[in-house]
């Protein structure tokens, strides 16, 4: 069973200390890699590099930086990838990203497939390239068919694997996986798993990224909004069951959106292993 965990780059000293401890706890189950998100448009980019190098040098777990291309120039991408290559990093999560409001210049890339193609041209097979996949459709896509075609384009451009946006409906994943397979995709499509720990935050994220929270889950989260123990217990049960359903249908890898917390990802992941 392959398990990976995703972090966002902390910016405060307290956040850095917390993440160091979280990484230590998560390392105990020997994850395949730790990935670190990257802010399109510049705000957290140095923090991503710092966190990635710290993981790579200290954790004994491979680090995989996310890299978004919107608003960026080819020379900047090369500068960063050269630093990663020198540091011994060989896995990248390649994304378009979202252009921050107020930024007019979209730069040298329009979509993630162009970034994947560029990395392949510049570095051949040095980097294992993961791309994003959307079982419930990317929110800006025209329709589900064109969205799948665009996903297939990223695979044809050279992606070695895909990580999905989070979802709570296993059928959405199975349908996407089947349709991708029919379209000739034969790379692993790893489910992205978002633990449920906070009602307001989850609703906000889900609205932004177009992930559906089924009504039967949402109603209970509302009920437990101010009862964090019950919410955590319910959320862990829901997500653990989702993972088990996926595992029963042949899924052998999971990517956890840890939100820089060890629990509840760790308990769920431990059981899967
Ligand atoms: P693309 O694959 O380029 O797709 C974006 C949209 O454009 C889709 O609607 C697609 O259908 C459409 N499209 C693609 N190609 C074409 C074309 N040729 N013509 C017309 N339309 C096209 N964001 C960050 O800023 N930092 C991160 O670290 C980060 N990490 C993520 C990790 C994962 C696993 C996931 C699932 C998402 C992550 N995101 C991150 C969010 C991501 O950047 C956004 O969802 C973004 O809007 C799309 O990125 P993409 O790489 O999927 O883009």
Boltz pocket constraint, residues with backbone or C-beta under 6 A from the ligand:
constraints:
  - pocket:
      binder: B
      contacts: [[A, 36], [A, 37], [A, 38], [A, 39], [A, 40], [A, 66], [A, 67], [A, 68], [A, 93], [A, 94], [A, 95], [A, 96], [A, 97], [A, 98], [A, 110], [A, 111], [A, 112], [A, 113], [A, 131], [A, 132], [A, 133], [A, 138], [A, 139], [A, 140], [A, 141], [A, 142], [A, 146], [A, 147], [A, 148], [A, 150], [A, 154], [A, 163], [A, 164], [A, 165], [A, 166], [A, 192]]
      max_distance: 6.0
